[in-house]
Amino acid sequence: MQQQTDVAVLGGGCFWRHAARYAEVRGVMRVASSYTRAGLVSCAYM
């Protein structure tokens, strides 16, 4: 029997803090943090 999953894309100011909180939610299988435009060559978190 195959398990059905859904994907949620969320945004927030300090994404590391949000990722840590979402990882604690029951049923969440994976959390990934990134910049909104992560494909840019020169991203900086400043």
mmCIF file as Biopython writes it, N, C-alpha, C and O atoms, coordinates in Angstrom:
data_model
#
loop_
_atom_site.group_PDB
_atom_site.id
_atom_site.type_symbol
_atom_site.label_atom_id
_atom_site.label_alt_id
_atom_site.label_comp_id
_atom_site.label_asym_id
_atom_site.label_entity_id
_atom_site.label_seq_id
_atom_site.pdbx_PDB_ins_code
_atom_site.Cartn_x
_atom_site.Cartn_y
_atom_site.Cartn_z
_atom_site.occupancy
_atom_site.B_iso_or_equiv
_atom_site.auth_seq_id
_atom_site.auth_asym_id
_atom_site.pdbx_PDB_model_num
ATOM 1   N N  . MET A ? 1  ? 0.840  -1.186 0.000  1.0 0.0 1  A 1 
ATOM 2   C CA . MET A ? 1  ? 0.000  0.000  0.000  1.0 0.0 1  A 1 
ATOM 3   C C  . MET A ? 1  ? 0.886  1.250  0.000  1.0 0.0 1  A 1 
ATOM 4   O O  . MET A ? 1  ? 1.780  1.386  0.834  1.0 0.0 1  A 1 
ATOM 5   N N  . GLN A ? 2  ? 0.630  2.145  -0.929 1.0 0.0 2  A 1 
ATOM 6   C CA . GLN A ? 2  ? 1.445  3.342  -1.059 1.0 0.0 2  A 1 
ATOM 7   C C  . GLN A ? 2  ? 0.877  4.469  -0.200 1.0 0.0 2  A 1 
ATOM 8   O O  . GLN A ? 2  ? -0.335 4.682  -0.166 1.0 0.0 2  A 1 
ATOM 9   N N  . GLN A ? 3  ? 1.759  5.188  0.493  1.0 0.0 3  A 1 
ATOM 10  C CA . GLN A ? 3  ? 1.358  6.287  1.366  1.0 0.0 3  A 1 
ATOM 11  C C  . GLN A ? 3  ? 1.195  7.564  0.549  1.0 0.0 3  A 1 
ATOM 12  O O  . GLN A ? 3  ? 2.058  7.893  -0.266 1.0 0.0 3  A 1 
ATOM 13  N N  . GLN A ? 4  ? 0.098  8.285  0.760  1.0 0.0 4  A 1 
ATOM 14  C CA . GLN A ? 4  ? -0.129 9.539  0.064  1.0 0.0 4  A 1 
ATOM 15  C C  . GLN A ? 4  ? 0.527  10.674 0.851  1.0 0.0 4  A 1 
ATOM 16  O O  . GLN A ? 4  ? 0.386  10.753 2.072  1.0 0.0 4  A 1 
ATOM 17  N N  . THR A ? 5  ? 1.235  11.543 0.152  1.0 0.0 5  A 1 
ATOM 18  C CA . THR A ? 5  ? 1.852  12.695 0.795  1.0 0.0 5  A 1 
ATOM 19  C C  . THR A ? 5  ? 1.467  13.965 0.051  1.0 0.0 5  A 1 
ATOM 20  O O  . THR A ? 5  ? 1.096  13.917 -1.122 1.0 0.0 5  A 1 
ATOM 21  N N  . ASP A ? 6  ? 1.555  15.084 0.726  1.0 0.0 6  A 1 
ATOM 22  C CA . ASP A ? 6  ? 1.314  16.402 0.150  1.0 0.0 6  A 1 
ATOM 23  C C  . ASP A ? 6  ? 2.558  17.249 0.360  1.0 0.0 6  A 1 
ATOM 24  O O  . ASP A ? 6  ? 3.395  16.937 1.207  1.0 0.0 6  A 1 
ATOM 25  N N  . VAL A ? 7  ? 2.676  18.306 -0.403 1.0 0.0 7  A 1 
ATOM 26  C CA . VAL A ? 7  ? 3.801  19.227 -0.292 1.0 0.0 7  A 1 
ATOM 27  C C  . VAL A ? 7  ? 3.270  20.597 0.099  1.0 0.0 7  A 1 
ATOM 28  O O  . VAL A ? 7  ? 2.264  21.055 -0.443 1.0 0.0 7  A 1 
ATOM 29  N N  . ALA A ? 8  ? 3.942  21.251 1.037  1.0 0.0 8  A 1 
ATOM 30  C CA . ALA A ? 8  ? 3.605  22.620 1.422  1.0 0.0 8  A 1 
ATOM 31  C C  . ALA A ? 8  ? 4.845  23.481 1.239  1.0 0.0 8  A 1 
ATOM 32  O O  . ALA A ? 8  ? 5.934  23.101 1.671  1.0 0.0 8  A 1 
ATOM 33  N N  . VAL A ? 9  ? 4.692  24.630 0.607  1.0 0.0 9  A 1 
ATOM 34  C CA . VAL A ? 9  ? 5.788  25.582 0.438  1.0 0.0 9  A 1 
ATOM 35  C C  . VAL A ? 9  ? 5.430  26.806 1.270  1.0 0.0 9  A 1 
ATOM 36  O O  . VAL A ? 9  ? 4.435  27.479 1.004  1.0 0.0 9  A 1 
ATOM 37  N N  . LEU A ? 10 ? 6.247  27.089 2.275  1.0 0.0 10 A 1 
ATOM 38  C CA . LEU A ? 10 ? 5.970  28.177 3.202  1.0 0.0 10 A 1 
ATOM 39  C C  . LEU A ? 10 ? 7.117  29.170 3.201  1.0 0.0 10 A 1 
ATOM 40  O O  . LEU A ? 10 ? 8.258  28.801 2.922  1.0 0.0 10 A 1 
ATOM 41  N N  . GLY A ? 11 ? 6.833  30.403 3.503  1.0 0.0 11 A 1 
ATOM 42  C CA . GLY A ? 11 ? 7.863  31.430 3.565  1.0 0.0 11 A 1 
ATOM 43  C C  . GLY A ? 11 ? 7.853  32.096 4.928  1.0 0.0 11 A 1 
ATOM 44  O O  . GLY A ? 11 ? 6.814  32.183 5.582  1.0 0.0 11 A 1 
ATOM 45  N N  . GLY A ? 12 ? 9.011  32.562 5.348  1.0 0.0 12 A 1 
ATOM 46  C CA . GLY A ? 12 ? 9.109  33.253 6.627  1.0 0.0 12 A 1 
ATOM 47  C C  . GLY A ? 12 ? 10.400 34.038 6.699  1.0 0.0 12 A 1 
ATOM 48  O O  . GLY A ? 12 ? 11.311 33.830 5.898  1.0 0.0 12 A 1 
ATOM 49  N N  . GLY A ? 13 ? 10.473 34.930 7.649  1.0 0.0 13 A 1 
ATOM 50  C CA . GLY A ? 13 ? 11.653 35.792 7.790  1.0 0.0 13 A 1 
ATOM 51  C C  . GLY A ? 13 ? 12.926 35.024 8.080  1.0 0.0 13 A 1 
ATOM 52  O O  . GLY A ? 13 ? 13.804 34.941 7.221  1.0 0.0 13 A 1 
ATOM 53  N N  . CYS A ? 14 ? 13.041 34.474 9.244  1.0 0.0 14 A 1 
ATOM 54  C CA . CYS A ? 14 ? 14.243 33.726 9.630  1.0 0.0 14 A 1 
ATOM 55  C C  . CYS A ? 14 ? 13.955 32.244 9.398  1.0 0.0 14 A 1 
ATOM 56  O O  . CYS A ? 14 ? 13.429 31.565 10.280 1.0 0.0 14 A 1 
ATOM 57  N N  . PHE A ? 15 ? 14.299 31.744 8.210  1.0 0.0 15 A 1 
ATOM 58  C CA . PHE A ? 15 ? 13.834 30.402 7.834  1.0 0.0 15 A 1 
ATOM 59  C C  . PHE A ? 15 ? 14.418 29.280 8.674  1.0 0.0 15 A 1 
ATOM 60  O O  . PHE A ? 15 ? 13.794 28.223 8.779  1.0 0.0 15 A 1 
ATOM 61  N N  . TRP A ? 16 ? 15.593 29.461 9.280  1.0 0.0 16 A 1 
ATOM 62  C CA . TRP A ? 16 ? 16.161 28.391 10.099 1.0 0.0 16 A 1 
ATOM 63  C C  . TRP A ? 16 ? 15.256 28.120 11.307 1.0 0.0 16 A 1 
ATOM 64  O O  . TRP A ? 16 ? 15.037 26.967 11.677 1.0 0.0 16 A 1 
ATOM 65  N N  . ARG A ? 17 ? 14.738 29.180 11.911 1.0 0.0 17 A 1 
ATOM 66  C CA . ARG A ? 17 ? 13.851 29.014 13.081 1.0 0.0 17 A 1 
ATOM 67  C C  . ARG A ? 17 ? 12.566 28.311 12.673 1.0 0.0 17 A 1 
ATOM 68  O O  . ARG A ? 17 ? 12.097 27.413 13.373 1.0 0.0 17 A 1 
ATOM 69  N N  . HIS A ? 18 ? 11.995 28.714 11.542 1.0 0.0 18 A 1 
ATOM 70  C CA . HIS A ? 18 ? 10.753 28.087 11.082 1.0 0.0 18 A 1 
ATOM 71  C C  . HIS A ? 18 ? 10.976 26.612 10.750 1.0 0.0 18 A 1 
ATOM 72  O O  . HIS A ? 18 ? 10.148 25.766 11.086 1.0 0.0 18 A 1 
ATOM 73  N N  . ALA A ? 19 ? 12.084 26.308 10.096 1.0 0.0 19 A 1 
ATOM 74  C CA . ALA A ? 19 ? 12.372 24.922 9.725  1.0 0.0 19 A 1 
ATOM 75  C C  . ALA A ? 19 ? 12.465 24.042 10.964 1.0 0.0 19 A 1 
ATOM 76  O O  . ALA A ? 19 ? 11.964 22.918 10.960 1.0 0.0 19 A 1 
ATOM 77  N N  . ALA A ? 20 ? 13.093 24.532 12.012 1.0 0.0 20 A 1 
ATOM 78  C CA . ALA A ? 20 ? 13.219 23.751 13.250 1.0 0.0 20 A 1 
ATOM 79  C C  . ALA A ? 20 ? 11.844 23.477 13.860 1.0 0.0 20 A 1 
ATOM 80  O O  . ALA A ? 20 ? 11.589 22.377 14.352 1.0 0.0 20 A 1 
ATOM 81  N N  . ARG A ? 21 ? 10.976 24.460 13.828 1.0 0.0 21 A 1 
ATOM 82  C CA . ARG A ? 21 ? 9.617  24.282 14.377 1.0 0.0 21 A 1 
ATOM 83  C C  . ARG A ? 21 ? 8.799  23.306 13.541 1.0 0.0 21 A 1 
ATOM 84  O O  . ARG A ? 21 ? 8.138  22.422 14.085 1.0 0.0 21 A 1 
ATOM 85  N N  . TYR A ? 22 ? 8.841  23.464 12.221 1.0 0.0 22 A 1 
ATOM 86  C CA . TYR A ? 22 ? 8.061  22.572 11.351 1.0 0.0 22 A 1 
ATOM 87  C C  . TYR A ? 22 ? 8.552  21.132 11.445 1.0 0.0 22 A 1 
ATOM 88  O O  . TYR A ? 22 ? 7.757  20.201 11.321 1.0 0.0 22 A 1 
ATOM 89  N N  . ALA A ? 23 ? 9.826  20.941 11.657 1.0 0.0 23 A 1 
ATOM 90  C CA . ALA A ? 23 ? 10.380 19.585 11.777 1.0 0.0 23 A 1 
ATOM 91  C C  . ALA A ? 23 ? 9.825  18.853 12.990 1.0 0.0 23 A 1 
ATOM 92  O O  . ALA A ? 23 ? 9.842  17.623 13.033 1.0 0.0 23 A 1 
ATOM 93  N N  . GLU A ? 24 ? 9.334  19.595 13.975 1.0 0.0 24 A 1 
ATOM 94  C CA . GLU A ? 24 ? 8.770  18.984 15.188 1.0 0.0 24 A 1 
ATOM 95  C C  . GLU A ? 24 ? 7.294  18.619 15.043 1.0 0.0 24 A 1 
ATOM 96  O O  . GLU A ? 24 ? 6.743  17.936 15.907 1.0 0.0 24 A 1 
ATOM 97  N N  . VAL A ? 25 ? 6.654  19.058 13.974 1.0 0.0 25 A 1 
ATOM 98  C CA . VAL A ? 25 ? 5.225  18.810 13.780 1.0 0.0 25 A 1 
ATOM 99  C C  . VAL A ? 25 ? 4.995  17.353 13.383 1.0 0.0 25 A 1 
ATOM 100 O O  . VAL A ? 25 ? 5.639  16.840 12.468 1.0 0.0 25 A 1 
ATOM 101 N N  . ARG A ? 26 ? 4.085  16.705 14.069 1.0 0.0 26 A 1 
ATOM 102 C CA . ARG A ? 26 ? 3.768  15.304 13.771 1.0 0.0 26 A 1 
ATOM 103 C C  . ARG A ? 26 ? 3.277  15.179 12.336 1.0 0.0 26 A 1 
ATOM 104 O O  . ARG A ? 26 ? 2.403  15.931 11.904 1.0 0.0 26 A 1 
ATOM 105 N N  . GLY A ? 27 ? 3.831  14.245 11.613 1.0 0.0 27 A 1 
ATOM 106 C CA . GLY A ? 27 ? 3.437  13.991 10.239 1.0 0.0 27 A 1 
ATOM 107 C C  . GLY A ? 27 ? 4.346  14.648 9.206  1.0 0.0 27 A 1 
ATOM 108 O O  . GLY A ? 27 ? 4.314  14.276 8.033  1.0 0.0 27 A 1 
ATOM 109 N N  . VAL A ? 28 ? 5.149  15.609 9.622  1.0 0.0 28 A 1 
ATOM 110 C CA . VAL A ? 28 ? 6.080  16.250 8.686  1.0 0.0 28 A 1 
ATOM 111 C C  . VAL A ? 28 ? 7.230  15.287 8.447  1.0 0.0 28 A 1 
ATOM 112 O O  . VAL A ? 28 ? 7.897  14.851 9.385  1.0 0.0 28 A 1 
ATOM 113 N N  . MET A ? 29 ? 7.453  14.962 7.182  1.0 0.0 29 A 1 
ATOM 114 C CA . MET A ? 29 ? 8.476  13.979 6.837  1.0 0.0 29 A 1 
ATOM 115 C C  . MET A ? 29 ? 9.813  14.622 6.508  1.0 0.0 29 A 1 
ATOM 116 O O  . MET A ? 29 ? 10.858 14.013 6.739  1.0 0.0 29 A 1 
ATOM 117 N N  . ARG A ? 30 ? 9.806  15.851 5.969  1.0 0.0 30 A 1 
ATOM 118 C CA . ARG A ? 30 ? 11.043 16.490 5.538  1.0 0.0 30 A 1 
ATOM 119 C C  . ARG A ? 30 ? 10.864 17.998 5.559  1.0 0.0 30 A 1 
ATOM 120 O O  . ARG A ? 30 ? 9.806  18.512 5.193  1.0 0.0 30 A 1 
ATOM 121 N N  . VAL A ? 31 ? 11.899 18.704 5.987  1.0 0.0 31 A 1 
ATOM 122 C CA . VAL A ? 31 ? 11.915 20.166 5.987  1.0 0.0 31 A 1 
ATOM 123 C C  . VAL A ? 31 ? 13.202 20.615 5.305  1.0 0.0 31 A 1 
ATOM 124 O O  . VAL A ? 31 ? 14.280 20.101 5.604  1.0 0.0 31 A 1 
ATOM 125 N N  . ALA A ? 32 ? 13.091 21.558 4.402  1.0 0.0 32 A 1 
ATOM 126 C CA . ALA A ? 32 ? 14.268 22.100 3.721  1.0 0.0 32 A 1 
ATOM 127 C C  . ALA A ? 32 ? 14.194 23.620 3.749  1.0 0.0 32 A 1 
ATOM 128 O O  . ALA A ? 32 ? 13.148 24.198 3.455  1.0 0.0 32 A 1 
ATOM 129 N N  . SER A ? 33 ? 15.288 24.260 4.097  1.0 0.0 33 A 1 
ATOM 130 C CA . SER A ? 33 ? 15.362 25.724 4.121  1.0 0.0 33 A 1 
ATOM 131 C C  . SER A ? 33 ? 16.182 26.217 2.943  1.0 0.0 33 A 1 
ATOM 132 O O  . SER A ? 33 ? 17.168 25.594 2.549  1.0 0.0 33 A 1 
ATOM 133 N N  . SER A ? 34 ? 15.761 27.341 2.390  1.0 0.0 34 A 1 
ATOM 134 C CA . SER A ? 34 ? 16.493 27.909 1.267  1.0 0.0 34 A 1 
ATOM 135 C C  . SER A ? 34 ? 16.060 29.349 1.077  1.0 0.0 34 A 1 
ATOM 136 O O  . SER A ? 34 ? 15.079 29.801 1.666  1.0 0.0 34 A 1 
ATOM 137 N N  . TYR A ? 35 ? 16.803 30.061 0.249  1.0 0.0 35 A 1 
ATOM 138 C CA . TYR A ? 35 ? 16.428 31.400 -0.158 1.0 0.0 35 A 1 
ATOM 139 C C  . TYR A ? 35 ? 15.333 31.311 -1.205 1.0 0.0 35 A 1 
ATOM 140 O O  . TYR A ? 35 ? 15.230 30.308 -1.911 1.0 0.0 35 A 1 
ATOM 141 N N  . THR A ? 36 ? 14.522 32.338 -1.312 1.0 0.0 36 A 1 
ATOM 142 C CA . THR A ? 36 ? 13.442 32.346 -2.297 1.0 0.0 36 A 1 
ATOM 143 C C  . THR A ? 36 ? 13.984 32.197 -3.711 1.0 0.0 36 A 1 
ATOM 144 O O  . THR A ? 36 ? 13.417 31.466 -4.523 1.0 0.0 36 A 1 
ATOM 145 N N  . ARG A ? 37 ? 15.072 32.883 -4.005 1.0 0.0 37 A 1 
ATOM 146 C CA . ARG A ? 37 ? 15.671 32.798 -5.338 1.0 0.0 37 A 1 
ATOM 147 C C  . ARG A ? 37 ? 17.023 32.113 -5.233 1.0 0.0 37 A 1 
ATOM 148 O O  . ARG A ? 37 ? 18.054 32.695 -5.569 1.0 0.0 37 A 1 
ATOM 149 N N  . ALA A ? 38 ? 17.007 30.886 -4.769 1.0 0.0 38 A 1 
ATOM 150 C CA . ALA A ? 38 ? 18.244 30.147 -4.496 1.0 0.0 38 A 1 
ATOM 151 C C  . ALA A ? 38 ? 19.088 29.890 -5.732 1.0 0.0 38 A 1 
ATOM 152 O O  . ALA A ? 38 ? 20.267 29.557 -5.607 1.0 0.0 38 A 1 
ATOM 153 N N  . GLY A ? 39 ? 18.526 30.035 -6.906 1.0 0.0 39 A 1 
ATOM 154 C CA . GLY A ? 39 ? 19.271 29.797 -8.135 1.0 0.0 39 A 1 
ATOM 155 C C  . GLY A ? 39 ? 20.223 30.931 -8.504 1.0 0.0 39 A 1 
ATOM 156 O O  . GLY A ? 39 ? 21.018 30.792 -9.434 1.0 0.0 39 A 1 
ATOM 157 N N  . LEU A ? 40 ? 20.149 32.045 -7.789 1.0 0.0 40 A 1 
ATOM 158 C CA . LEU A ? 40 ? 21.053 33.152 -8.092 1.0 0.0 40 A 1 
ATOM 159 C C  . LEU A ? 40 ? 22.488 32.792 -7.755 1.0 0.0 40 A 1 
ATOM 160 O O  . LEU A ? 40 ? 22.748 32.052 -6.806 1.0 0.0 40 A 1 
ATOM 161 N N  . VAL A ? 41 ? 23.409 33.317 -8.531 1.0 0.0 41 A 1 
ATOM 162 C CA . VAL A ? 41 ? 24.823 33.044 -8.326 1.0 0.0 41 A 1 
ATOM 163 C C  . VAL A ? 41 ? 25.333 33.687 -7.041 1.0 0.0 41 A 1 
ATOM 164 O O  . VAL A ? 41 ? 26.132 33.083 -6.326 1.0 0.0 41 A 1 
ATOM 165 N N  . SER A ? 42 ? 24.889 34.893 -6.742 1.0 0.0 42 A 1 
ATOM 166 C CA . SER A ? 42 ? 25.430 35.612 -5.584 1.0 0.0 42 A 1 
ATOM 167 C C  . SER A ? 42 ? 24.362 35.874 -4.514 1.0 0.0 42 A 1 
ATOM 168 O O  . SER A ? 42 ? 23.940 37.016 -4.332 1.0 0.0 42 A 1 
ATOM 169 N N  . CYS A ? 43 ? 23.936 34.857 -3.828 1.0 0.0 43 A 1 
ATOM 170 C CA . CYS A ? 43 ? 22.999 35.014 -2.714 1.0 0.0 43 A 1 
ATOM 171 C C  . CYS A ? 43 ? 23.788 35.244 -1.439 1.0 0.0 43 A 1 
ATOM 172 O O  . CYS A ? 43 ? 24.824 34.613 -1.225 1.0 0.0 43 A 1 
ATOM 173 N N  . ALA A ? 44 ? 23.313 36.132 -0.602 1.0 0.0 44 A 1 
ATOM 174 C CA . ALA A ? 44 ? 23.946 36.387 0.690  1.0 0.0 44 A 1 
ATOM 175 C C  . ALA A ? 44 ? 22.854 36.571 1.734  1.0 0.0 44 A 1 
ATOM 176 O O  . ALA A ? 44 ? 21.839 37.215 1.470  1.0 0.0 44 A 1 
ATOM 177 N N  . TYR A ? 45 ? 23.053 36.028 2.872  1.0 0.0 45 A 1 
ATOM 178 C CA . TYR A ? 45 ? 22.092 36.155 3.966  1.0 0.0 45 A 1 
ATOM 179 C C  . TYR A ? 45 ? 22.585 37.257 4.887  1.0 0.0 45 A 1 
ATOM 180 O O  . TYR A ? 45 ? 23.278 37.001 5.871  1.0 0.0 45 A 1 
ATOM 181 N N  . MET A ? 46 ? 22.215 38.496 4.548  1.0 0.0 46 A 1 
ATOM 182 C CA . MET A ? 46 ? 22.647 39.662 5.318  1.0 0.0 46 A 1 
ATOM 183 C C  . MET A ? 46 ? 21.470 40.547 5.606  1.0 0.0 46 A 1 
ATOM 184 O O  . MET A ? 46 ? 21.622 41.587 6.246  1.0 0.0 46 A 1 
#
